[in-house]
């Protein structure tokens, strides 16, 4: 007899699989031949369904001629069988933890495919959408189209288990930056299409003024549990007692996944680019004069900029202007020795490392 167990309960060397629409888990044996595993997972996870109820029935290659007959979704079954057949070695040679993560990953993969097939089919079915719209009036159609968002839960679940498996490079990077300026700069470079930041997820934790490290740590740990690899940027600001260093210590991040400006982003920007950005914003009339002032200054340039401009500096706007200038100059900057040696260049190389990260 197959037993069920609660979500948190575990048995040594006893695997379990999730039961759809339930908090219970089905306890199964430790070893399974490939074909037996296919049958077990298929019959546990994939419901029987009338083709007539699916919006894809008119063109789906798995649809039956008699669309009132029940069958298990051919798309979901095929994806499950392909996954098992071509990755079975991971299960067969894995230890207990690997096998359990493999089974849970398979569940979220199949559930994602199955639910998306059903949801997309419904959204394609004009009659079905009209029924929702007419039944619930102004709220019906918006609610129906919002259902597709549930796919995110299955993808998070899939990623959280795949990143524990060997040879499944599913852990994408997420970069936490200390302020709006850093995020604005990265976004402006990403939007240009000239830099390879488009698929990097960037979050702003707003430095010391926003959240306590304990809360930030919980937030970050939640992202890691969903399969993300954390990269962290901060400002040293001449102090060793800040949120960045505290987070770095608590999360035990390796050096290659952290970056700290000696002072701040503005000070890291080469004087010529910084002065040109101020000029483009209409803050100064003479680029050379501000360049000279910046070059002769030691330490953070924020106060110099504020005094020179004569008004409170909007740092995110300045960062956006800097990003535009970098995009305009393009490859020219990569042949500029001064830029190559700048702290800004090192930061952009760090961001690019995060963008290309897979493990």
N, C-alpha and C positions, 0 to 999 in steps of 0.2 A: 504494500500500500504506500502511496506517495503522501507524505505528510506536508502540512503547511506550517509556517513559522511566522512570527511577527517580523517587522522590518528590522528591528535592532537585535533580535536574538540570533545567535550563531551556534553551529555545532562544528567541532573539530573535524576537518577532512570531509565535511558534508557540504556540498554545494547547494545553492538554491537559485531559483529563477523568479523574476517578478511576475505577478499575476495582474493582467490589465484591469484597470479600474478598481484596484484593491490595495490595501496597505499590507496585505498578507504576501508571503513568499512561499513558493512550492519547493519543498526539500527534495533534492534528487541525489542520485549516486555520484561518485567521484569520477568515474571513467565511463565514456560513451564512445562507441564507434561512430564514424561520421554520419552514416545513413540514419542511425538511431537518433542521433542528436538533431538531425534535420526534422525528422518526424515529430519529436518531442516539442521542439521550439515552435515549429509551424502550427501544430494543433493547439498549443497553449496560447499563442500570441495573436494568431490571425483568424479573425471571425469569418463565419460564412455569411455571404451577402448576395442579395439579388442584383444582377447586372442592371436591371431596370431602374434601380435606385441610384446608380452612379452617373454623374454628368458626363463621364468619358465613354459611355457605352457605345456611342455611334462610331468611334474610331479605335477603341482599345483592341489590340490583337488578341487579348485573352478573353474577350466577351463571348458568351455562349449564344448560339442562334436563338435558343429559347431563353430570353432575358429574364424570365420570371423564376428560373431555376437558381438555387443558391450555389455559390462556389466561393472558395477562398481567393482573395484578390491576387491575381496572377503577378502583378507588379511587385507586391510585397513578398510573395512567396519566392519569386525569382531573385530578388535582391538578397533575401535571407539565405537562400541556397548558394548563391554565388559567394557571399561573405564566408559562409562556413566551408565551402569546398576549397576556396583558394587561400584561406587563412587558418585552416584547421590545425596546422602544425603549431601555431601559437598556443592553442588549447591543449593539444596532445602532449607537448613537451613542457608545458608550464607547471609551476608549482601551484599550490592552492590559491594564493592571492591572484596570480595571473589568470587562472581558470575562472575565478569568480568575476574579475573585471572583464574578461572576455565575454562571458555570458551577459553581464549587465550592459556592456557596450552593444552587443547584438540586439538586445531588447530595445534600447533607445533608437538604434538605427532603423529597425523594422517599424517601430511605432511612428517614427518621423515620416517614413515613406508612406505607410498605410494612412495615417491621418492627413498627410498632405494630398494624397490621391483623392480622398473623400472630400476634403475641404475645397480643393481646386475644382473638382467636379461639380460641387454645389455652386460655386461662384460662377461657373461657366453656364449653368442651367438657368436661362432667363426666366422660365416659369417658376423655379424655386425661389429666385431672388425676388420676383414680383410678389409671390405669396408672402414672404417675410415683410416686404415693404407695405403691402396692403393690410396685413394682419396687425402689425405693430406701428403702422403709420410712419411718422418721421423717425422713429427709433429702430425700426426693423432692419432696413438695409445696412445702416452703420454697424449694428450689432453683428450681423452676418459676416460682413467683410472683416470685422475685427477678430473673428475667430481664428484666422490664419496665424495670428501672433503666437498662439500656443505652440507653434513649431519651435519657438525659441527654447522652451523648456526641454524639449527632446534633444535639441542640439547641445544645450548645456550639459545635459545628462550624458550624452554620447562622448563629448569632449572630456568630461570628468573621469571617464573610465579608460578611454583610449590612451590618455597620456601616461597611464600606468603600464601600458603594454609595450613590449619591444617592437621596434620597426614600424610603429605607427606615429609618424611625425605630425601630431595633431595639436601640440601645445603652441598656440600663437602668443606673440608678445603683447604686453600692454605696458605703456610707458606712463608713469605718474610724474607729472611736472609740478613745480612748486607754485607757479602763478599763471595768470591769464596771458602774460606777455609771451612766455615760452610756448604755450599752446597756440596762440595766434600766429607766431612765427612758423611753427611746424605746419599748421593748417594752410597758411598762405603758400608755402613751398609745395605742399601736397596738391593743392588745387591747381597749381601750374601744370602738373603732369610731367615736369622736367626732373623731379626728384622722386625717388621710389618710396614715398611715405604713404601712398594712398591707402594701403590696407593695414597700416599700423593704428591700433586703437590708443588714443591719447586722453588721459584724464588729468584734470587740474585739481590738486588737493589744497591749493591756496595757502601753502606755507604755514607759518606759526599762527596766523590770525584765524584759521578756520576751525580745525578739529584737533582734539587731543590725540596724541600718538596711539593711545589704547583703542580709540574708536576707528582711527585710520587703519590700524593693524587688523581689526575685525573685517573691515571693508576689503582690504587687500587680500586677506586670507580667503574670503568668499570668492574673489576673482580667481585665485590660484586653484581653489577646489573645482572651478569650472573649466580648468585646463589651460589657464593663461600662465605665461612665464613673466614675472615682474621685472621691469627696468625702472630705476628711480633716479630722478634728477632733483637737485636742491641747490640752494645758495649758501655758501659758507658765511658770507657777510662778516668775516673776521671773527666769528664766534664758533666755539665748539659745542655749544649747548643749544641746539635747535632741533626742530622736528625732523629734518632730513637725517641727521646723524642718529637720532633716537630710533627712527624707523629702520634705518639700515642695520642697527645693532639688534633690535628686537626680531627682525625678519631674517637675520643672518644671511644677508645678501652678499654674494661674491663681488669683488672689486670691479670685475668687468661688466657688471650689470648696474653700476651706479656711476653718476657723474655729478660733480659739484663745481659750480663756478667759483673762482677765487673770491669774487665779490658778488656779481650779479650778471644777468644777461647783457644789460646795456654796456657794462664795462668790458665785456668779452667781444663786443663788436668792434672791428677795426675803425679807427677814427674817421677815415675817408668815407666809409659807407655810412657811419652814424651821422656825420655832418650832412651828407647828401640826402639822407632820409629826413633830417630836420628841415632841410631846404625844400624838399618835395612837399612837406606839410605846411609850408609857408611860415615856419617858425623862425628862420634866419634868412638873411639876404645874401650873406657872404659865406660860402663854404670854407674857403681857405682860412678865414679868421677863426672859425669854430674848430677846424682841424688843428690849428696851431695850439689852441687852448687845451684841447683834449690830449694832444701828444705830450704836452708839458706837465700834465697832471698825473699824480700818483694816487692810487686808490680808486674807490668807486667814483664813477663819473656822474652819478645821479644828481648830486648837488651842483656840480658844474653846469650840467645841462639846464637845470631849473633856474639857476642864477643867470645864465647866458641868455636863455630864452625869455626870461622875465615873467614866467607864468608856470602854474602847476603842470607838469608834463603828463600827458596821456600815454602811458607806456605801451598799452596794447596797440594803439594807433601807430606808435613809433615802430613797434615790432612788425606790424603789417607792412609798413613802408620799407623796412629793411628787407623783408621777404621779397617784395616786388623788385627791389634793386638787385638782389642776388639772382632772381630769375631773369631779369633783363640782361645781366652781365653773362649769365650762362657759363659755358666752358672757359671763358676768359679768366674767371676766378681760379680755376684749377691749375692755371699756368702762372698764377700770381704768387710769388714766394711769400710775400707778407701775409696774404690771406691763408696760405697753407700752414703758416706758423701761428696763426691766431687761435685764441681760445674758442672763438665761434666756430671755426672749422673743425676743431676737435669735438665740439658738441654735436655738430651736424653728422660727423662720422659715427658718433655714439648712437644718434637717432637712427642712422642708416643700418647700423649693426642690429638694433632692435627690430627694425622693419623686416630684415631678412632672416630673423631668428626663427628656427624650427627645431623642435626636439621631440 
